[in-house]
Amino acid sequence: MKTIKLRDGKERSLLRRHPWVFEGSVASGKADPGETVRVQAADGRFLAWAAYSPSSQIRLRAWSFDEAERIDAAFFKRRIEQAVAMRTRLPIASDGRRLVHGEADGLPGLIVDRYADTLCAQFLASGVERWKAVIADALRDATGTQRLFERSDAGVRELERLPPVTGWLRGDGDTGVTIHEHDWRLTLDVAEGHKTGFYLDQRDNRRLLADTVRHFGCRRVLNCYSYTGGFSIAALHGGAAQVTSVDSSAPALARASAHVALNGFDPARHEVLDADVNQTLRECLSSGRRFDAIVLDPPKFAPTGAHAERAARAYKDINRLALMLLEPGGLLFTFSCSGGISPDLFHKIVAGAGLDAGVDALFYARLAAAPDHPMTVTFPEGEYLKGLVLLRR
Ligand code: SAH
């Protein structure tokens, strides 16, 4: 077993059980990609067992802080069983659910989503890449599911010098899946959709939109960055008379239209706009079009803190425009999935947007990812999805 020694003082984050060690904290030692190493402090004491990533700035990702624990097939079986068992205790109103959420489940770099009888996994770091076959077997044993599709085509793999890989890892067949979420059905394709095919993290926020639209009697709903129309279906379910889905992806919008039909809604209640959201918001403003509820769920404007300033301006701009398009009494559901924007900063940005818009609004709710995407006390980076609901006075 190879040993990696940290610089003096750099043991602090592992002692706080944060699973990452950056390149600059390493004093000595080297290993192969994904190899398990013993990490020790400058004074020689044991800190963690970790996976080594020779080319990433995140040089080490901790598997375990317990010196007695062995990192072997049984370890992965245990961690995956724990992650799957935890989900059975959570209130998840869907057969589409995240089973493994990386660091938060003690498996850094591994994402596994379950869509009905199909699993879809992303191996995003050298450690989980090395243990792929063991992990695939453990997933099959823990879920009884024979179909596991791999979507290791996320950009972050480049930082690990890992090539993009997609395809069936176990089982085969149709990559199209239907899930039953809350009171509606949605479809996705694990081979083609964003991430593993779908945005499971917004599940409970879609429910809240449906309930809110019903409660407030919202008639016209604008769903910006709609992707395949999850929020649009929720709004229709809540009784909205007219829902507009805006996205720049034609295939995503085609699926949104298919979802309207699949759920038995009159297609006349749903409009799709294959357009840039920024431009659409401006056009609505100048044409006098107004809405009773607006959803803003943009892609990651700031993947890291380094992009925060530019991203903040972009968030402020779309939120300002959206607030101006709301009827008095209307609601804005606004989100940021940027790791580089903290919940506090997002709150400030949206408040600033309200001031600039000259709109008086109250913060009606604070939202986060659904509980199968857990946030943990040791890993603040896990709190990536933030949402606010504003009620215009
Ligand atoms: N709300 C969705 C997820 C949104 S993902 C859900 O719950 O499923 C972000 C979406 O924004 C993607 O579908 C992407 O195609 C779209 N997008 C990115 N930039 C855009 C732009 N400038 N204008 C319109 N859509 C955009």
Boltz pocket constraint, residues with backbone or C-beta under 6 A from the ligand:
constraints:
  - pocket:
      binder: B
      contacts: [[A, 198], [A, 199], [A, 202], [A, 224], [A, 225], [A, 226], [A, 227], [A, 228], [A, 229], [A, 230], [A, 231], [A, 246], [A, 247], [A, 248], [A, 249], [A, 252], [A, 275], [A, 276], [A, 277], [A, 278], [A, 297], [A, 298], [A, 299]]
      max_distance: 6.0
